[in-house]
Amino acid sequence: MEIYTNKKSYYFTFENNAEREEIYNTLISTLGKEYDSERRLEQITEKWQREEISNYEYLMYLNEAADRTFSDLTQYILKKIKRIM
């Protein structure tokens, strides 16, 4: 298995196909989720820029994406945002 990054390439060998498939599936499931969340954030940001969603809705999504919660007082919740356009 070869994995490419921005600056390096990594090559891995495995004892058998089952082991390779397990690692491959883990990587795909992990990286796939990260990619989907990044794409979703871009979509939400575009909706906010087009004023299709309110500032409140946008901030709630950002807080959720950052794993911030009203229940945890140690986390700083984003409350206000000024639209720059």
ZIBELKA-V888582 format. One record per pair of residues at least 24 apart in sequence whose ideal C-beta (glycine too) atoms are under 7 Angstrom apart, sorted by sequence separation. I is the first residue (numbers start at 1). GAP is how many residues later the second one is. D is the distance in whole Angstrom. If there is no record, write none. Layout:
# ZIBELKA-V888582
I_GAP_D / I_GAP_D
This chain:
# ZIBELKA-V888582
41_24_6 / 55_26_6 / 37_28_7 / 55_28_7
